[in-house]
Amino acid sequence: SPALDIQHKLTFKGEIQLQVKSSEIRKLSHISGENAVSSYRQITENYRKKEEICEKLDNKRKENTSIYDE
């Protein structure tokens, strides 16, 4: 069913995001103390920006497809 398909896509997207995040964090693991905190903040900030861009693209795609659906 379509609902299950959407759920699967959401889960898959979430898993990819987690993988990206954990690999970024691993890169930081050798940095100590204050540097690690600021680097982590930077990564989190970049990550959030990417999320926003993805959301905008998703919304654009939905708008575009709805034109053809009618």
PQR file with spaces between the fields and no chain letter, atoms N, CA, C, O and H, PARSE charges and radii, in Angstrom:
ATOM       1  N    SER     1       0.835   -1.209    0.000 -0.4000 1.5000
ATOM       2  CA   SER     1       0.000    0.000    0.000 -0.0000 2.0000
ATOM       3  C    SER     1       0.869    1.259    0.000  0.5500 1.7000
ATOM       4  O    SER     1       2.006    1.219    0.470 -0.5500 1.4000
ATOM       5  N    PRO     2       0.359    2.358   -0.513 -0.5600 1.5000
ATOM       6  CA   PRO     2       1.153    3.600   -0.586  0.2800 2.0000
ATOM       7  C    PRO     2       1.662    4.058    0.782  0.5500 1.7000
ATOM       8  O    PRO     2       2.783    4.552    0.901 -0.5500 1.4000
ATOM       9  N    ALA     3       0.825    3.889    1.816 -0.4000 1.5000
ATOM      10  CA   ALA     3       1.228    4.334    3.157 -0.0000 2.0000
ATOM      11  C    ALA     3       2.487    3.609    3.627  0.5500 1.7000
ATOM      12  O    ALA     3       3.394    4.219    4.193 -0.5500 1.4000
ATOM      13  H    ALA     3      -0.086    3.488    1.719  0.4000 1.0000
ATOM      14  N    LEU     4       2.528    2.304    3.384 -0.4000 1.5000
ATOM      15  CA   LEU     4       3.698    1.521    3.780 -0.0000 2.0000
ATOM      16  C    LEU     4       4.931    1.965    3.007  0.5500 1.7000
ATOM      17  O    LEU     4       6.029    2.041    3.560 -0.5500 1.4000
ATOM      18  H    LEU     4       1.791    1.808    2.924  0.4000 1.0000
ATOM      19  N    ASP     5       4.743    2.254    1.743 -0.4000 1.5000
ATOM      20  CA   ASP     5       5.845    2.703    0.896 -0.0000 2.0000
ATOM      21  C    ASP     5       6.443    3.996    1.441  0.5500 1.7000
ATOM      22  O    ASP     5       7.661    4.146    1.533 -0.5500 1.4000
ATOM      23  H    ASP     5       3.851    2.193    1.294  0.4000 1.0000
ATOM      24  N    ILE     6       5.561    4.923    1.800 -0.4000 1.5000
ATOM      25  CA   ILE     6       6.021    6.203    2.352 -0.0000 2.0000
ATOM      26  C    ILE     6       6.782    5.954    3.653  0.5500 1.7000
ATOM      27  O    ILE     6       7.855    6.515    3.874 -0.5500 1.4000
ATOM      28  H    ILE     6       4.571    4.801    1.725  0.4000 1.0000
ATOM      29  N    GLN     7       6.215    5.111    4.503 -0.4000 1.5000
ATOM      30  CA   GLN     7       6.858    4.794    5.781 -0.0000 2.0000
ATOM      31  C    GLN     7       8.258    4.233    5.544  0.5500 1.7000
ATOM      32  O    GLN     7       9.207    4.603    6.235 -0.5500 1.4000
ATOM      33  H    GLN     7       5.343    4.655    4.323  0.4000 1.0000
ATOM      34  N    HIS     8       8.380    3.340    4.566 -0.4000 1.5000
ATOM      35  CA   HIS     8       9.678    2.736    4.257 -0.0000 2.0000
ATOM      36  C    HIS     8      10.669    3.806    3.820  0.5500 1.7000
ATOM      37  O    HIS     8      11.817    3.820    4.265 -0.5500 1.4000
ATOM      38  H    HIS     8       7.609    3.039    4.004  0.4000 1.0000
ATOM      39  N    LYS     9      10.223    4.699    2.948 -0.4000 1.5000
ATOM      40  CA   LYS     9      11.108    5.763    2.462 -0.0000 2.0000
ATOM      41  C    LYS     9      11.581    6.633    3.614  0.5500 1.7000
ATOM      42  O    LYS     9      12.755    6.997    3.683 -0.5500 1.4000
ATOM      43  H    LYS     9       9.291    4.689    2.586  0.4000 1.0000
ATOM      44  N    LEU    10      10.665    6.968    4.523 -0.4000 1.5000
ATOM      45  CA   LEU    10      11.021    7.800    5.667 -0.0000 2.0000
ATOM      46  C    LEU    10      12.060    7.094    6.533  0.5500 1.7000
ATOM      47  O    LEU    10      13.033    7.707    6.972 -0.5500 1.4000
ATOM      48  H    LEU    10       9.711    6.672    4.467  0.4000 1.0000
ATOM      49  N    THR    11      11.849    5.810    6.773 -0.4000 1.5000
ATOM      50  CA   THR    11      12.782    5.038    7.591 -0.0000 2.0000
ATOM      51  C    THR    11      14.144    5.000    6.914  0.5500 1.7000
ATOM      52  O    THR    11      15.173    5.207    7.558 -0.5500 1.4000
ATOM      53  H    THR    11      11.059    5.311    6.417  0.4000 1.0000
ATOM      54  N    PHE    12      14.145    4.738    5.623 -0.4000 1.5000
ATOM      55  CA   PHE    12      15.391    4.648    4.866 -0.0000 2.0000
ATOM      56  C    PHE    12      16.148    5.969    4.929  0.5500 1.7000
ATOM      57  O    PHE    12      17.358    5.993    5.155 -0.5500 1.4000
ATOM      58  H    PHE    12      13.310    4.570    5.099  0.4000 1.0000
ATOM      59  N    LYS    13      15.419    7.074    4.725 -0.4000 1.5000
ATOM      60  CA   LYS    13      16.032    8.402    4.782 -0.0000 2.0000
ATOM      61  C    LYS    13      16.642    8.629    6.159  0.5500 1.7000
ATOM      62  O    LYS    13      17.755    9.140    6.285 -0.5500 1.4000
ATOM      63  H    LYS    13      14.436    7.054    4.542  0.4000 1.0000
ATOM      64  N    GLY    14      15.887    8.237    7.197 -0.4000 1.5000
ATOM      65  CA   GLY    14      16.372    8.381    8.569 -0.0000 2.0000
ATOM      66  C    GLY    14      17.647    7.596    8.811  0.5500 1.7000
ATOM      67  O    GLY    14      18.563    8.077    9.479 -0.5500 1.4000
ATOM      68  H    GLY    14      14.983    7.822    7.095  0.4000 1.0000
ATOM      69  N    GLU    15      17.707    6.396    8.272 -0.4000 1.5000
ATOM      70  CA   GLU    15      18.888    5.548    8.453 -0.0000 2.0000
ATOM      71  C    GLU    15      20.106    6.171    7.782  0.5500 1.7000
ATOM      72  O    GLU    15      21.201    6.168    8.346 -0.5500 1.4000
ATOM      73  H    GLU    15      16.963    6.005    7.729  0.4000 1.0000
ATOM      74  N    ILE    16      19.918    6.695    6.597 -0.4000 1.5000
ATOM      75  CA   ILE    16      21.020    7.342    5.884 -0.0000 2.0000
ATOM      76  C    ILE    16      21.525    8.535    6.695  0.5500 1.7000
ATOM      77  O    ILE    16      22.730    8.727    6.855 -0.5500 1.4000
ATOM      78  H    ILE    16      19.030    6.696    6.139  0.4000 1.0000
ATOM      79  N    GLN    17      20.577    9.336    7.207 -0.4000 1.5000
ATOM      80  CA   GLN    17      20.958   10.500    7.998 -0.0000 2.0000
ATOM      81  C    GLN    17      21.763   10.090    9.226  0.5500 1.7000
ATOM      82  O    GLN    17      22.753   10.734    9.571 -0.5500 1.4000
ATOM      83  H    GLN    17      19.598    9.180    7.078  0.4000 1.0000
ATOM      84  N    LEU    18      21.333    9.012    9.885 -0.4000 1.5000
ATOM      85  CA   LEU    18      22.058    8.530   11.062 -0.0000 2.0000
ATOM      86  C    LEU    18      23.467    8.094   10.688  0.5500 1.7000
ATOM      87  O    LEU    18      24.421    8.380   11.411 -0.5500 1.4000
ATOM      88  H    LEU    18      20.528    8.488    9.604  0.4000 1.0000
ATOM      89  N    GLN    19      23.599    7.402    9.558 -0.4000 1.5000
ATOM      90  CA   GLN    19      24.919    6.954    9.106 -0.0000 2.0000
ATOM      91  C    GLN    19      25.825    8.150    8.856  0.5500 1.7000
ATOM      92  O    GLN    19      26.985    8.158    9.268 -0.5500 1.4000
ATOM      93  H    GLN    19      22.824    7.170    8.971  0.4000 1.0000
ATOM      94  N    VAL    20      25.294    9.150    8.185 -0.4000 1.5000
ATOM      95  CA   VAL    20      26.080   10.352    7.894 -0.0000 2.0000
ATOM      96  C    VAL    20      26.530   10.985    9.203  0.5500 1.7000
ATOM      97  O    VAL    20      27.700   11.323    9.383 -0.5500 1.4000
ATOM      98  H    VAL    20      24.351    9.143    7.850  0.4000 1.0000
ATOM      99  N    LYS    21      25.567   11.137   10.115 -0.4000 1.5000
ATOM     100  CA   LYS    21      25.876   11.802   11.374 -0.0000 2.0000
ATOM     101  C    LYS    21      26.927   11.033   12.164  0.5500 1.7000
ATOM     102  O    LYS    21      27.858   11.638   12.696 -0.5500 1.4000
ATOM     103  H    LYS    21      24.617   10.862    9.969  0.4000 1.0000
ATOM     104  N    SER    22      26.798    9.709   12.250 -0.4000 1.5000
ATOM     105  CA   SER    22      27.746    8.939   13.060 -0.0000 2.0000
ATOM     106  C    SER    22      29.134    8.943   12.429  0.5500 1.7000
ATOM     107  O    SER    22      30.133    8.936   13.148 -0.5500 1.4000
ATOM     108  H    SER    22      26.041    9.217   11.818  0.4000 1.0000
ATOM     109  N    SER    23      29.215    8.955   11.108 -0.4000 1.5000
ATOM     110  CA   SER    23      30.535    8.998   10.471 -0.0000 2.0000
ATOM     111  C    SER    23      31.192   10.357   10.705  0.5500 1.7000
ATOM     112  O    SER    23      32.406   10.440   10.895 -0.5500 1.4000
ATOM     113  H    SER    23      28.403    8.960   10.524  0.4000 1.0000
ATOM     114  N    GLU    24      30.388   11.418   10.689 -0.4000 1.5000
ATOM     115  CA   GLU    24      30.921   12.751   10.977 -0.0000 2.0000
ATOM     116  C    GLU    24      31.441   12.806   12.412  0.5500 1.7000
ATOM     117  O    GLU    24      32.502   13.368   12.685 -0.5500 1.4000
ATOM     118  H    GLU    24      29.402   11.350   10.534  0.4000 1.0000
ATOM     119  N    ILE    25      30.670   12.210   13.320 -0.4000 1.5000
ATOM     120  CA   ILE    25      31.060   12.224   14.735 -0.0000 2.0000
ATOM     121  C    ILE    25      32.341   11.420   14.937  0.5500 1.7000
ATOM     122  O    ILE    25      33.204   11.813   15.722 -0.5500 1.4000
ATOM     123  H    ILE    25      29.808   11.753   13.099  0.4000 1.0000
ATOM     124  N    ARG    26      32.466   10.297   14.233 -0.4000 1.5000
ATOM     125  CA   ARG    26      33.688    9.486   14.345 -0.0000 2.0000
ATOM     126  C    ARG    26      34.916   10.288   13.929  0.5500 1.7000
ATOM     127  O    ARG    26      35.975   10.175   14.545 -0.5500 1.4000
ATOM     128  H    ARG    26      31.765    9.978   13.595  0.4000 1.0000
ATOM     129  N    LYS    27      34.771   11.092   12.891 -0.4000 1.5000
ATOM     130  CA   LYS    27      35.894   11.926   12.458 -0.0000 2.0000
ATOM     131  C    LYS    27      36.341   12.850   13.583  0.5500 1.7000
ATOM     132  O    LYS    27      37.517   13.192   13.700 -0.5500 1.4000
ATOM     133  H    LYS    27      33.910   11.184   12.390  0.4000 1.0000
ATOM     134  N    LEU    28      35.367   13.248   14.413 -0.4000 1.5000
ATOM     135  CA   LEU    28      35.668   14.184   15.490 -0.0000 2.0000
ATOM     136  C    LEU    28      36.270   13.521   16.711  0.5500 1.7000
ATOM     137  O    LEU    28      36.828   14.200   17.574 -0.5500 1.4000
ATOM     138  H    LEU    28      34.411   12.969   14.318  0.4000 1.0000
ATOM     139  N    SER    29      36.163   12.194   16.797 -0.4000 1.5000
ATOM     140  CA   SER    29      36.474   11.529   18.063 -0.0000 2.0000
ATOM     141  C    SER    29      37.919   11.756   18.508  0.5500 1.7000
ATOM     142  O    SER    29      38.218   11.645   19.697 -0.5500 1.4000
ATOM     143  H    SER    29      35.710   11.643   16.096  0.4000 1.0000
ATOM     144  N    HIS    30      38.814   12.070   17.579 -0.4000 1.5000
ATOM     145  CA   HIS    30      40.206   12.298   17.977 -0.0000 2.0000
ATOM     146  C    HIS    30      40.456   13.739   18.422  0.5500 1.7000
ATOM     147  O    HIS    30      41.513   14.043   18.976 -0.5500 1.4000
ATOM     148  H    HIS    30      38.571   12.160   16.613  0.4000 1.0000
ATOM     149  N    ILE    31      39.488   14.624   18.181 -0.4000 1.5000
ATOM     150  CA   ILE    31      39.618   16.015   18.628 -0.0000 2.0000
ATOM     151  C    ILE    31      39.189   16.077   20.086  0.5500 1.7000
ATOM     152  O    ILE    31      38.204   15.451   20.475 -0.5500 1.4000
ATOM     153  H    ILE    31      38.630   14.377   17.731  0.4000 1.0000
ATOM     154  N    SER    32      39.925   16.830   20.889 -0.4000 1.5000
ATOM     155  CA   SER    32      39.589   16.808   22.317 -0.0000 2.0000
ATOM     156  C    SER    32      38.946   18.112   22.787  0.5500 1.7000
ATOM     157  O    SER    32      39.136   19.177   22.200 -0.5500 1.4000
ATOM     158  H    SER    32      40.726   17.339   20.573  0.4000 1.0000
ATOM     159  N    GLY    33      38.187   17.984   23.859 -0.4000 1.5000
ATOM     160  CA   GLY    33      37.683   19.130   24.617 -0.0000 2.0000
ATOM     161  C    GLY    33      36.919   20.159   23.819  0.5500 1.7000
ATOM     162  O    GLY    33      35.983   19.833   23.089 -0.5500 1.4000
ATOM     163  H    GLY    33      38.033   17.119   24.336  0.4000 1.0000
ATOM     164  N    GLU    34      37.328   21.411   23.966 -0.4000 1.5000
ATOM     165  CA   GLU    34      36.597   22.565   23.421 -0.0000 2.0000
ATOM     166  C    GLU    34      36.446   22.468   21.900  0.5500 1.7000
ATOM     167  O    GLU    34      35.388   22.777   21.352 -0.5500 1.4000
ATOM     168  H    GLU    34      38.088   21.676   24.560  0.4000 1.0000
ATOM     169  N    ASN    35      37.516   22.036   21.227 -0.4000 1.5000
ATOM     170  CA   ASN    35      37.480   21.914   19.769 -0.0000 2.0000
ATOM     171  C    ASN    35      36.384   20.972   19.303  0.5500 1.7000
ATOM     172  O    ASN    35      35.684   21.238   18.326 -0.5500 1.4000
ATOM     173  H    ASN    35      38.375   21.785   21.673  0.4000 1.0000
ATOM     174  N    ALA    36      36.251   19.867   20.023 -0.4000 1.5000
ATOM     175  CA   ALA    36      35.245   18.873   19.649 -0.0000 2.0000
ATOM     176  C    ALA    36      33.856   19.474   19.716  0.5500 1.7000
ATOM     177  O    ALA    36      33.022   19.227   18.845 -0.5500 1.4000
ATOM     178  H    ALA    36      36.819   19.652   20.817  0.4000 1.0000
ATOM     179  N    VAL    37      33.607   20.265   20.750 -0.4000 1.5000
ATOM     180  CA   VAL    37      32.285   20.862   20.926 -0.0000 2.0000
ATOM     181  C    VAL    37      31.974   21.809   19.782  0.5500 1.7000
ATOM     182  O    VAL    37      30.888   21.748   19.207 -0.5500 1.4000
ATOM     183  H    VAL    37      34.284   20.466   21.458  0.4000 1.0000
ATOM     184  N    SER    38      32.915   22.688   19.443 -0.4000 1.5000
ATOM     185  CA   SER    38      32.647   23.653   18.376 -0.0000 2.0000
ATOM     186  C    SER    38      32.552   22.962   17.018  0.5500 1.7000
ATOM     187  O    SER    38      31.743   23.354   16.177 -0.5500 1.4000
ATOM     188  H    SER    38      33.798   22.737   19.910  0.4000 1.0000
ATOM     189  N    SER    39      33.370   21.942   16.801 -0.4000 1.5000
ATOM     190  CA   SER    39      33.293   21.182   15.549 -0.0000 2.0000
ATOM     191  C    SER    39      31.969   20.458   15.442  0.5500 1.7000
ATOM     192  O    SER    39      31.358   20.404   14.375 -0.5500 1.4000
ATOM     193  H    SER    39      34.027   21.623   17.484  0.4000 1.0000
ATOM     194  N    TYR    40      31.529   19.895   16.573 -0.4000 1.5000
ATOM     195  CA   TYR    40      30.251   19.185   16.573 -0.0000 2.0000
ATOM     196  C    TYR    40      29.123   20.153   16.256  0.5500 1.7000
ATOM     197  O    TYR    40      28.211   19.829   15.494 -0.5500 1.4000
ATOM     198  H    TYR    40      32.026   19.939   17.440  0.4000 1.0000
ATOM     199  N    ARG    41      29.189   21.350   16.846 -0.4000 1.5000
ATOM     200  CA   ARG    41      28.165   22.368   16.573 -0.0000 2.0000
ATOM     201  C    ARG    41      28.148   22.710   15.091  0.5500 1.7000
ATOM     202  O    ARG    41      27.085   22.840   14.484 -0.5500 1.4000
ATOM     203  H    ARG    41      29.930   21.613   17.465  0.4000 1.0000
ATOM     204  N    GLN    42      29.327   22.852   14.520 -0.4000 1.5000
ATOM     205  CA   GLN    42      29.451   23.186   13.095 -0.0000 2.0000
ATOM     206  C    GLN    42      28.800   22.107   12.238  0.5500 1.7000
ATOM     207  O    GLN    42      28.037   22.409   11.321 -0.5500 1.4000
ATOM     208  H    GLN    42      30.191   22.746   15.013  0.4000 1.0000
ATOM     209  N    ILE    43      29.104   20.860   12.539 -0.4000 1.5000
ATOM     210  CA   ILE    43      28.539   19.741   11.779 -0.0000 2.0000
ATOM     211  C    ILE    43      27.027   19.720   11.918  0.5500 1.7000
ATOM     212  O    ILE    43      26.304   19.529   10.940 -0.5500 1.4000
ATOM     213  H    ILE    43      29.724   20.615   13.284  0.4000 1.0000
ATOM     214  N    THR    44      26.553   19.919   13.157 -0.4000 1.5000
ATOM     215  CA   THR    44      25.114   19.902   13.398 -0.0000 2.0000
ATOM     216  C    THR    44      24.440   21.018   12.614  0.5500 1.7000
ATOM     217  O    THR    44      23.359   20.833   12.054 -0.5500 1.4000
ATOM     218  H    THR    44      27.140   20.074   13.951  0.4000 1.0000
ATOM     219  N    GLU    45      25.086   22.176   12.580 -0.4000 1.5000
ATOM     220  CA   GLU    45      24.557   23.326   11.839 -0.0000 2.0000
ATOM     221  C    GLU    45      24.495   23.019   10.340  0.5500 1.7000
ATOM     222  O    GLU    45      23.475   23.255    9.693 -0.5500 1.4000
ATOM     223  H    GLU    45      25.964   22.326   13.035  0.4000 1.0000
ATOM     224  N    ASN    46      25.585   22.495    9.800 -0.4000 1.5000
ATOM     225  CA   ASN    46      25.623   22.118    8.379 -0.0000 2.0000
ATOM     226  C    ASN    46      24.554   21.090    8.059  0.5500 1.7000
ATOM     227  O    ASN    46      23.887   21.150    7.026 -0.5500 1.4000
ATOM     228  H    ASN    46      26.413   22.303   10.325  0.4000 1.0000
ATOM     229  N    TYR    47      24.410   20.146    8.977 -0.4000 1.5000
ATOM     230  CA   TYR    47      23.440   19.071    8.825 -0.0000 2.0000
ATOM     231  C    TYR    47      22.028   19.643    8.756  0.5500 1.7000
ATOM     232  O    TYR    47      21.212   19.228    7.933 -0.5500 1.4000
ATOM     233  H    TYR    47      24.952   20.097    9.816  0.4000 1.0000
ATOM     234  N    ARG    48      21.755   20.613    9.646 -0.4000 1.5000
ATOM     235  CA   ARG    48      20.436   21.237    9.687 -0.0000 2.0000
ATOM     236  C    ARG    48      20.157   21.987    8.379  0.5500 1.7000
ATOM     237  O    ARG    48      19.043   21.951    7.857 -0.5500 1.4000
ATOM     238  H    ARG    48      22.418   20.950   10.314  0.4000 1.0000
ATOM     239  N    LYS    49      21.176   22.659    7.866 -0.4000 1.5000
ATOM     240  CA   LYS    49      21.021   23.385    6.596 -0.0000 2.0000
ATOM     241  C    LYS    49      20.711   22.417    5.461  0.5500 1.7000
ATOM     242  O    LYS    49      19.851   22.689    4.624 -0.5500 1.4000
ATOM     243  H    LYS    49      22.081   22.688    8.291  0.4000 1.0000
ATOM     244  N    LYS    50      21.412   21.291    5.435 -0.4000 1.5000
ATOM     245  CA   LYS    50      21.155   20.277    4.406 -0.0000 2.0000
ATOM     246  C    LYS    50      19.719   19.777    4.501  0.5500 1.7000
ATOM     247  O    LYS    50      19.038   19.603    3.491 -0.5500 1.4000
ATOM     248  H    LYS    50      22.111   21.071    6.116  0.4000 1.0000
ATOM     249  N    GLU    51      19.269   19.548    5.745 -0.4000 1.5000
ATOM     250  CA   GLU    51      17.897   19.104    5.981 -0.0000 2.0000
ATOM     251  C    GLU    51      16.903   20.092    5.380  0.5500 1.7000
ATOM     252  O    GLU    51      15.955   19.705    4.697 -0.5500 1.4000
ATOM     253  H    GLU    51      19.823   19.690    6.566  0.4000 1.0000
ATOM     254  N    GLU    52      17.141   21.383    5.650 -0.4000 1.5000
ATOM     255  CA   GLU    52      16.235   22.426    5.161 -0.0000 2.0000
ATOM     256  C    GLU    52      16.207   22.430    3.637  0.5500 1.7000
ATOM     257  O    GLU    52      15.141   22.553    3.033 -0.5500 1.4000
ATOM     258  H    GLU    52      17.911   21.698    6.205  0.4000 1.0000
ATOM     259  N    ILE    53      17.361   22.299    3.025 -0.4000 1.5000
ATOM     260  CA   ILE    53      17.444   22.269    1.562 -0.0000 2.0000
ATOM     261  C    ILE    53      16.675   21.067    1.021  0.5500 1.7000
ATOM     262  O    ILE    53      15.932   21.185    0.047 -0.5500 1.4000
ATOM     263  H    ILE    53      18.227   22.200    3.516  0.4000 1.0000
ATOM     264  N    CYS    54      16.856   19.908    1.658 -0.4000 1.5000
ATOM     265  CA   CYS    54      16.142   18.701    1.239 -0.0000 2.0000
ATOM     266  C    CYS    54      14.636   18.894    1.341  0.5500 1.7000
ATOM     267  O    CYS    54      13.883   18.495    0.452 -0.5500 1.4000
ATOM     268  H    CYS    54      17.460   19.812    2.450  0.4000 1.0000
ATOM     269  N    GLU    55      14.212   19.510    2.436 -0.4000 1.5000
ATOM     270  CA   GLU    55      12.782   19.746    2.626 -0.0000 2.0000
ATOM     271  C    GLU    55      12.234   20.642    1.526  0.5500 1.7000
ATOM     272  O    GLU    55      11.166   20.379    0.972 -0.5500 1.4000
ATOM     273  H    GLU    55      14.824   19.833    3.158  0.4000 1.0000
ATOM     274  N    LYS    56      12.975   21.706    1.213 -0.4000 1.5000
ATOM     275  CA   LYS    56      12.539   22.630    0.160 -0.0000 2.0000
ATOM     276  C    LYS    56      12.434   21.904   -1.178  0.5500 1.7000
ATOM     277  O    LYS    56      11.476   22.095   -1.927 -0.5500 1.4000
ATOM     278  H    LYS    56      13.842   21.919    1.663  0.4000 1.0000
ATOM     279  N    LEU    57      13.429   21.071   -1.466 -0.4000 1.5000
ATOM     280  CA   LEU    57      13.400   20.300   -2.713 -0.0000 2.0000
ATOM     281  C    LEU    57      12.208   19.358   -2.744  0.5500 1.7000
ATOM     282  O    LEU    57      11.531   19.230   -3.764 -0.5500 1.4000
ATOM     283  H    LEU    57      14.207   20.916   -0.858  0.4000 1.0000
ATOM     284  N    ASP    58      11.953   18.694   -1.606 -0.4000 1.5000
ATOM     285  CA   ASP    58      10.807   17.790   -1.510 -0.0000 2.0000
ATOM     286  C    ASP    58       9.510   18.529   -1.781  0.5500 1.7000
ATOM     287  O    ASP    58       8.654   18.059   -2.530 -0.5500 1.4000
ATOM     288  H    ASP    58      12.503   18.798   -0.778  0.4000 1.0000
ATOM     289  N    ASN    59       9.379   19.702   -1.155 -0.4000 1.5000
ATOM     290  CA   ASN    59       8.160   20.492   -1.336 -0.0000 2.0000
ATOM     291  C    ASN    59       8.000   20.929   -2.786  0.5500 1.7000
ATOM     292  O    ASN    59       6.903   20.884   -3.341 -0.5500 1.4000
ATOM     293  H    ASN    59      10.074   20.083   -0.547  0.4000 1.0000
ATOM     294  N    LYS    60       9.100   21.350   -3.389 -0.4000 1.5000
ATOM     295  CA   LYS    60       9.092   21.734   -4.805 -0.0000 2.0000
ATOM     296  C    LYS    60       8.610   20.565   -5.662  0.5500 1.7000
ATOM     297  O    LYS    60       7.773   20.725   -6.550 -0.5500 1.4000
ATOM     298  H    LYS    60       9.992   21.386   -2.938  0.4000 1.0000
ATOM     299  N    ARG    61       9.160   19.388   -5.372 -0.4000 1.5000
ATOM     300  CA   ARG    61       8.805   18.200   -6.138 -0.0000 2.0000
ATOM     301  C    ARG    61       7.308   17.912   -5.995  0.5500 1.7000
ATOM     302  O    ARG    61       6.635   17.589   -6.974 -0.5500 1.4000
ATOM     303  H    ARG    61       9.840   19.258   -4.650  0.4000 1.0000
ATOM     304  N    LYS    62       6.798   18.031   -4.776 -0.4000 1.5000
ATOM     305  CA   LYS    62       5.372   17.792   -4.536 -0.0000 2.0000
ATOM     306  C    LYS    62       4.521   18.791   -5.312  0.5500 1.7000
ATOM     307  O    LYS    62       3.518   18.423   -5.923 -0.5500 1.4000
ATOM     308  H    LYS    62       7.345   18.293   -3.981  0.4000 1.0000
ATOM     309  N    GLU    63       4.936   20.072   -5.284 -0.4000 1.5000
ATOM     310  CA   GLU    63       4.203   21.104   -6.025 -0.0000 2.0000
ATOM     311  C    GLU    63       4.192   20.773   -7.517  0.5500 1.7000
ATOM     312  O    GLU    63       3.158   20.857   -8.180 -0.5500 1.4000
ATOM     313  H    GLU    63       5.752   20.371   -4.788  0.4000 1.0000
ATOM     314  N    ASN    64       5.349   20.399   -8.020 -0.4000 1.5000
ATOM     315  CA   ASN    64       5.466   20.092   -9.447 -0.0000 2.0000
ATOM     316  C    ASN    64       4.619   18.893   -9.852  0.5500 1.7000
ATOM     317  O    ASN    64       3.959   18.911  -10.891 -0.5500 1.4000
ATOM     318  H    ASN    64       6.189   20.330   -7.481  0.4000 1.0000
ATOM     319  N    THR    65       4.642   17.848   -9.020 -0.4000 1.5000
ATOM     320  CA   THR    65       3.883   16.654   -9.389 -0.0000 2.0000
ATOM     321  C    THR    65       2.387   16.903   -9.295  0.5500 1.7000
ATOM     322  O    THR    65       1.616   16.340  -10.072 -0.5500 1.4000
ATOM     323  H    THR    65       5.177   17.834   -8.176  0.4000 1.0000
ATOM     324  N    SER    66       1.965   17.743   -8.345 -0.4000 1.5000
ATOM     325  CA   SER    66       0.524   17.991   -8.198 -0.0000 2.0000
ATOM     326  C    SER    66      -0.052   18.670   -9.443  0.5500 1.7000
ATOM     327  O    SER    66      -1.236   18.521   -9.744 -0.5500 1.4000
ATOM     328  H    SER    66       2.591   18.200   -7.714  0.4000 1.0000
ATOM     329  N    ILE    67       0.782   19.406  -10.154 -0.4000 1.5000
ATOM     330  CA   ILE    67       0.333   20.050  -11.400 -0.0000 2.0000
ATOM     331  C    ILE    67      -0.092   18.976  -12.405  0.5500 1.7000
ATOM     332  O    ILE    67      -1.113   19.108  -13.080 -0.5500 1.4000
ATOM     333  H    ILE    67       1.744   19.527   -9.909  0.4000 1.0000
ATOM     334  N    TYR    68       0.714   17.909  -12.490 -0.4000 1.5000
ATOM     335  CA   TYR    68       0.442   16.862  -13.483 -0.0000 2.0000
ATOM     336  C    TYR    68      -0.670   15.917  -13.041  0.5500 1.7000
ATOM     337  O    TYR    68      -1.313   15.272  -13.870 -0.5500 1.4000
ATOM     338  H    TYR    68       1.544   17.802  -11.942  0.4000 1.0000
ATOM     339  N    ASP    69      -0.892   15.838  -11.737 -0.4000 1.5000
ATOM     340  CA   ASP    69      -1.911   14.919  -11.220 -0.0000 2.0000
ATOM     341  C    ASP    69      -3.328   15.329  -11.600  0.5500 1.7000
ATOM     342  O    ASP    69      -4.210   14.484  -11.756 -0.5500 1.4000
ATOM     343  H    ASP    69      -0.370   16.361  -11.063  0.4000 1.0000
ATOM     344  N    GLU    70      -3.536   16.644  -11.748 -0.4000 1.5000
ATOM     345  CA   GLU    70      -4.908   17.134  -11.972 -0.0000 2.0000
ATOM     346  C    GLU    70      -5.431   16.815  -13.366  0.5500 1.7000
ATOM     347  O    GLU    70      -6.565   17.164  -13.694 -0.5500 1.4000
ATOM     348  H    GLU    70      -2.820   17.330  -11.621  0.4000 1.0000
